[in-house]
Amino acid sequence: MEIVNNEKYEELAAEWQYQMVCILKDTLQKYKIDVNIAKEICGDFSFDIAMLQDQGEIRVEGEEFRPVICFESAKGQLMYNSDDDFQLHDYAFGNTDEAFGG
């Protein structure tokens, strides 16, 4: 498997976050949560999850790990972000606005 780190990752990660917000939005609508409250929940949740990915550390048995989102292409290329130039939390509220038609 070839490992790739390029600008395509940013597009993929932003789209992944947008899709996640849409899923959460649909679930909240299914349970008849007020649209304004649903939008606030989606924005806060997507921001917090993105911060976990951007800056979070998970400690297990004395070791520290950083969660990352990876994407595998149909060609078997694994794409990931190995530096801090791209921060997914910067997209959280914009993707939420887009998911709610804004």
Secondary structure, DSSP 8 states (H G I E B T S, - for coil): -EEE-STHHHHHHHHHHHHHHHHHHHHHHHTT--HHHHHHHHHHHHHHHHHHHHH--EEETTEEE-----EE-TTSEEE---SSS--GGGGHHHHHHHHTT-
